[in-house]
């Protein structure tokens, strides 16, 4: 997934494992989808689910306001950001395996325990003592092949990070 996103120019953010409340907008949407679509509309085929889900998404994105979006709807927040929706050039899935990316960054938010270890998808990195019992931001800078560790926005450590 990381390779796919980086090839599309997307910087991925990973929330701490087991903390879905940190992704409140997505969780709120999932609740709305379950209650207002699955709980109310009877569907008999996958085509029904696809059609109704697209219609629900359009209604939701133009009507529901979120405090995390400054009281805007998702459609309003997108318009205010001047961002553009981009779609893949082809409907065919990319070839597997994807090549190693040459550009981009991805980020992880992690809580550091007393052992001072940062787990980046199974690879362990020692962090400075001030990171213990704190949430840190780990950023993998792909072109530089570096792992940067920030605490409250301040760079506190850096490690070599070779992509697999």
Buried (B, 14 or more C-beta within 10 A) or exposed (E): EBBBBBBEEEEBEBBEEEEEEEBEBEEBBEEBBEEBBBEEEEBEEEEEBEEBBEEBBEEBBEEBEBEEBEEBBBBBBBEEEEEEEEEEEEEEEEEEEEEEBEEBBBBBBBBBEEEBBBBBEEEEBEBEEBBBEEBBBBBBBBEEEBBBBBBEEEEBBBBEBEEE
